[in-house]
Amino acid sequence: MSKPSVPSGMRDFSPEQVIRRNYILNIIEDVFQKYGFMPLQTPSMENIETLTGKYGDEGDQLIYKVLNSRLHEAKDDKKIAMRADFEKAIQSNFNSRNLVEKAMRYDLTVPFARYVVMHRNDITFPFKRYQMQPVWRADRPQKGRFREFWQCDADVVGSDSLLNEVDLICIYAEVFEKLKLDITIKMNNRKILYGLSEYIGETEKQIELTVAIDKLDKIGVDGVLKELTEKGFNTTALKKVKHLLEDKITLENLKVVLKDSEKGRHGIDEMESILTSLKMVKPNINIVFDVTLARGLNYYTGAILEVAANEVQIGSIGGGGRYDDLTGIFGLPGVSGVGVSFGLDRIYEVIEELKRFPQTTNYFTEVLICCMEASSLNFAMQMASKFRDQNIKTEVYPTAAKLKKQLDYANDKKISYAIIIGEEEMKTQLFTLKNLVTGEQSKVSVEAAIEGVKRKS
């Protein structure tokens, strides 16, 4: 018999981990709702054509494709023919619709755009939604990178106002302040990146430039230049790119560099407008302009954002941006949108490494009722109901086992109190209330036990 396991890049979560993850999710959700966002959920699987072509060539390679379920139902002669199709499809990245019609959700933004188009007659625009669900990517697992992970998104569609960007940046600042994390928000604008492609004379290769610059932190300036050389960028363009990446480029510098680029100047104006508004509503926010920030997703068209944790070396823990026509690919052109995403799993790792999760004892069972005789088990169940009626998390140990075994169970589960019911307690109706943290114990009535636990919780 083989040893049980889970697929690489996917994980089980223990009760304590789930509680800690919910702590993060609850904070994010509370802030989303405070800013007027409404919840939404979409299916784990989408039609393959919904996802492909939206994330760039590299992103498309990471989409988890789902083999048509009806394949296993085919008769033997059909299986033989389909097996041949299967072999060919493997070589062509599963593009055959005979084999693959669906794929696992790669992110939450594209399914959201699909939802908006399908429900456009039922939606009040601007439409503000938040969504917290898992996504899947066929990536190489490593620290902070998994094949199944959660995203927590907030998006606004149907409005091109830059005040939406301001609100979303404020959401970032507020969430991470509540999580007690020191972060830096990096911002750039895709219009500026397009202006740079005009500046270096390679507008037809703007996507290649963006993809390469987005890898700067991983491969360095030389790596970026090498990739651009392989993509056919000329010597003059490469020199200009090197100068831009090695020098500290500010918005003021860019006004000179991009003076002949209308689109680039528009991007600078948008940046300055957002930063001016932020100074008025959140003057202490830690946000910086970073000309090398590119964000690899092809659908971004305006402001782009990324959040970095300042105290832990890990990839970005949040990101997002403006997309002017994502719904257009589904038949509804001209609906601008902007959104941000929180990476739950990386945020969890940062908080865990910094040991900043709050004490979670109160999330667990607070009281364990221990019975020394089986005859008192039903009474213990009645007692537990009274505790639960007062919103005290309570368990009854299900058998009349040795007291040490029951108390060991309570300690393993981080339960704070034990109520011990023996023959004497049943006669006197005074029960032993033991504080499992301090070791103190006393004889009390059921009502006094309830008040004592409530008072010290």
N, C-alpha and C positions, 0 to 999 in steps of 0.2 A: 504494500500500500504506500502510495507516494505521500510525502510530507505536505500538509496543507499550507497554502500560501495565497497571497493576493498578487495580481499583476503588478509588474514593475511600475513605479510612479503613482501607485494608488495605495490608500491607507485605510486601516481601521482607526476609529477614534474611541478612546476609553471614556467612561462617564465623566471623569474630571476634565478631559480634553474638550468634550462636548460642552460642558458648563463654561469653560474658559472661552471657547469659540462663541458661545451664545452671549457672553459678556461683551465681546467686541461687536457682534451683530446688533445687539440691543442698542448700544450707543450710536452706531451708524444709523440704524433705523429711526431712532428718536430724532436725530438731527435732520435726516431727510424729511421727516414729517413736519418738523418745525418750519422748514422752508417751503412747505406747500406741495410736496411730492406725494403721489399716490402709488400704492403697490401694484405690481403686475408680475405675472409668471408666464413663461412660454415653455413649449415642450422640450425635452432633452434632445430629441431628434428633429432635424429639419430636412426638407427635400434637398438633395445634393446641389441642385442649381441655385438654391437660396444662398448657400454659403460660398461656393467656388467663385473665384474672380473678384473677391471683395478684400482680400488680405495681402495681395501681392503674391508673386510666384513662391517665395519662401513660406509664406503663411499657408498657402493652399497645400503645400506638401505636408503640413502638420495637421490637416483635417482628418479626424477619425471617420473613415467611411464604413458603412454598415452593409454587410453582405445581405442580399435579398433573402428573406426568410423562406420563401417558397422553394429555394434551391434544394433543401433537404427533403422536400416532398416529391421531387421528380423521380420517375421510374428509372430503372437501370439504364436503358438505352439513351434516355435524355441526360442522365448523369454523365455519361461518357462524353456526349457532345458539349455539355456545360463545363465539364472539367477542362476541355480544350479551350473554351472561352475563358475559363478562370486563369489558365496559364498565360494566355495572351494579355488578359486584363492586368495581371500582376506586373507584366513588363511595361504596360502603358498607364500605370498609376490608377488602376481601377476606374477607367473612364467609360467602361461599357455599361449602359443602362440595363442590359440583360442581367447584370450582376449586382449593380449598386444604384439605388435610387435615393438613398437617405444617408445622412451623416450626423454624427454627434455635434451638438452645439459647440462652436469654436469660441464665441464670445456672446455677450448679451445685446450688443448694439445692432448687429445685422438682423437678428430675429425681431428686435424691437421695431426696426424700420419696416420689416415685413408686416408686423402686426398693425402698425399705423396705417399702411396702405390698405390692408384688408378691412380695417374698421374705421376708415376715415369719416364715414357718415355718422358714426356714433361718438366721435371724439370732439371735445371742445378744445380748440386751439387758442393759445399755446397749450400743448399737452405736456404735463410734467409727471413723469413716472420714475419710481425707483424699483429695482429688481435685485434680489439676492439669491443666486442659484449657482450650482456647479457648472463648469464648462470643461471641455476635454481637448487636449492637444497631444498629438503623437510626437512629443518632444523627447529629448534625452534627459532623463531625471538627474537632478543634481541639487545641491543645497538651495532651498528656496524655489525650486522649479519642479513641478509635478505634472503628471499627465491628467490627473483629475484634480481640479482646484475650484475654489469659490471666488466669484466676483460679486461686488456690491456696487451697482451702477445707479446713477441718477442722471436723467436726460431731460432736456426741454426741446420739443420740436414745434415748428410753426412760428418761430420768432427769430429774427436776426439781430435782435438787440444785444449789445455787448454787456448789458446789465446781467444777463444770464450767466456769462462767464464770471462776473464779479460774485454773484451768489454762489456759484459752484466752488470758486476758490475759497470763499468764506466757509463753506461747508467743510472743505479740507481742513482749514485752520481750526475750526471748532471741534471736529471729531478728534483730531490728533491731540488737541489740548486736553480733551476729556480723557483720552487714553494715556496722557502724561508722556507723550513722545515728542522729542525734539526733532523737527523735520525742516527741510528746505523744499519749497515749491519752485520748480524750474519752469520757465515759460518761454516759448518761441512762437513763431507764426509761419504757417506753410507759405503764405504770400511772400514772406521774407526769403524763404528758401528758394522759391521760384525766382525771386529777384536776383539771388546769388547765381542761379543757373544762367540768367541773362548776363550777369556781370562777367562770368567766366566764358561765355559764348557757347554754352552747351544746353540750350533750352529743351532740345529733343530728348535729352538724357536726364531730365529733372528727377525722375523717379529713382534712377540709378544713383544719382548724387545723394538723394535723401536717404536711401537704404544704406549707402556706405557711411555717411556721416553718423547715422544712428548707431553704428557699431564702434564709434570712436573710443568709448570707455573700455571696450573689450580688446580692440586690436591696435589702438594707438594711431598716431598720425601716419606712420609709415604703412601700417596695414590698410588704412583708408586709401592712401595714394596707390598702393599696389592693386587694390580692388578696382579703383577707377581706371588705372592703366589697363587692366584686363578687360574693362568695359569699353575701351577705345577712346578715352578722353585724351585730348591733345596736350602737348607739353606746356603751352601757355596756360591752359585751363588748370593743369596740375600745379603749376607754380602759384597761381592765384588761390587755389584751394589750400595749399600748404601755408601760405601767408595768413589766410583767414583763420585756420585752425590753430596756428602757433601763437598768433597775437591775441591780445585781449580785446575782443570786439564789443563795443558798446553801441547802444542805439544811436548815440550822437555820431559815432564813426560811420555807422551804416547809412546815415542820411547823406553822407558824402559818397560812399561806395555805391549806393543804389539811387543816386540822384537822377539817373536816366531810366529807371524802372518804375513805371506807374504802379504796377502791382506790388512791387517791393515797398514803395513809399506808403501804399495803402496799408500794408501789413504793419509798418512802423507806427502809423497813426492809430491803428487798432490797439497795438501794444500800449502806447502812451495813454490812450483813453481808459483802458482797463486799470492800469497802474494808478492813474489819477483818482479814479473812483475808489480803489482799494485804500488809498491813503486817507480818504474821508471816512470810510466805514470801518476799516480795520487797520489803523496806522502801524500796528506792531507786527503785522504779518511778515513772515520771512519768505519773500518771493524774489527771485533773481531772473534776469534775462540771460538765456544761454543759447547763443547762435548755433551751437552744435546739436541742440536737441532737435530730433527729427521725427521720432515716433514712426515705426515701420509700416503702420497700416495705411493703405492707399486712399481710404475714403476721407481722411482729414483734409480740410481746405483752408482753415483759418488758424485761430489760436490753438496751440498744443501745450499740454501740461504734463509734468511728471513730478512725483513726490519721492524724495530720498530721505531715508533715516540717517540722522547725523551721528548716531552713537553706535551703530552696528553696520558692518560691511555686508551688504546684501543688495540685490537688485532693487529696482523701483518698487515701492509699496502702493503706488497709485498712479494713474495716468488718464489722459483724456484729451478732448479737443472739439473743435468746431467742424461739422460736416455739412456742406451746403446742399448736397443733392443726393444723399444716400437713398432716399425714398424713390428717386427718379429711376433707379435700376429696377424697381418693382412697378413702374407705371404711374408714379405720382411725382412729377418733377416740380422743382421750385420750392420745396419745403425744407427750410434750413433747420439744423439742429445742433445742439452742443451737449456734451455729457462728460462725466468723470466716473472713474471706477476705483474702488478700493480692493486691493489684493488681500483677502482675509488670511490666507495661509502665511504669507510673508509677514504681515502685521503680527500674527500669532508668534512667529519665530522671534521677531524683534522683542516683543514684550517678554517672552519667555527667557531670552538670553539676558535681558536687563533685569529679570526677576521683579517685574512690575505688575504682575497679576495681583488683584486684591485677594485677601483671605476669602476662600469660598466655602468655609465650613457651613455657613447659613444656607447654602444651596443644597446641602445634603440632609439626610434624615437627622432631625434634632433629638428625638427621643426614641429609645428602644425599651419596650416593655418586656421584661424577663419573667418567666413563670417557672417556679420550682416544682409544681405539680401539674399534671395534665388537666386536673379538674378545674384549674383556674384560667384555662386558656380562653374560654368563652367570656368570662368576666374581663379578661385583658382586652378582648376585641371591643367590648363596650367602652372600656376606659379609653382605648385608642380613638374611638369615634368622638369622644368629648374633646380630646386634644386636637383632632383634625378640624372639628367645628370652630376652633379658635385659630385656625390656619397654622398650626404647629405640625411640622412634618414628622410623622410618627409611624413606627413599625412595631409589630408584635413578632417576637421570635417564635417561629411556628411550632416548636416542640418544647417539651419540658426537659431540656438538656442540662448538663452540669453548668453551674453559674459561670465558671471560668470560660467555658466554650462560648457562652452567650456574650460575655464581656469582651472576649477577644474579637468576636464578630463586630461588636460595636466600635472597638478601637480601630479595626482594619477599615471600617467605613467612615471613620472620623465623626462618629456620632457623639454629641456633647453630653447627653444625659441618659441614664438608665433608671428605670423604675422597676424595682424588684418585688415580686409578689410571691410570698410564701404562705405557709399555713397560718402563722401568727398574723400576718398582714390581712388575710381574708377575715379573720375573726375581729380584729380591731378596726378595720377599714382605715388604717394608717399604713402608708406604704413607704418603702425606702427609696428616696430620691438621691441618686448618686451623680455628682458632677464628675464626669470622666476626664475632664481637663485638669481640675485642681485636686480631685480625690475626696472632696468634702461630701458628706452625706447626712441626711436627716430623715426623720419619720414625719410624713405629712399626709393630709387628706388629698383626694384627687383634685379638688378645687385649688388647694394651696399649691400643689405640684404644678398645675397649669399656670397659676399666677407667677410662681417662681421662675419657670422656664421663660414665660413671656417677658418678665422683668429683666432677665439677664441675656436675652437674645439680642 
